[in-house]
Amino acid sequence: MVAIRDAFSGFSVDDVEAAREFYGTALGLTVEDAPGAGGLTLRLPSGQGVLVYPSPAHEPARYTILNLEVEDIDRAVDELNAAGVVTKIYSGDESYGTDERGINRGSASGAGPDIAWFRDPAGNVLSVLAG
């Protein structure tokens, strides 16, 4: 059996400096230079790091790559919108039951947490969810 010492996740972006600004300023995460990778490490509130690396062949993830747990989904969406982050990214058949602010009220139906999706500057999908 493999003796795994630790684990971390990562995802690509097409512009490291835009990612640094977005994750550090708009989301308020601690952002560090990643040693030797030319990318960044996002330091999550748990202390875990997530590698953000540059890729010339970057294609935005169409699925949620990072879920950020918040106390109050409405306040989080207000703060994201005030920072210029669009939380209404789905509509029509692909709305996933989101309201006019982009919040899916899963707790009302027992179908899961309240969640709102948004994109980083590279087009990757992220979410805030009430935990």
Protein Blocks (a to p, Z undefined) as FASTA:
>chain_A
ZZdfbdcdddddfblklmmmmmmmmnopacdddehklpacdddfkopacdddddfkbccd
fbdfbdcddfblmlmmmmmmmnopafblbgcjlnnopafkopacfklnonaccddddddf
kopacddddZZ
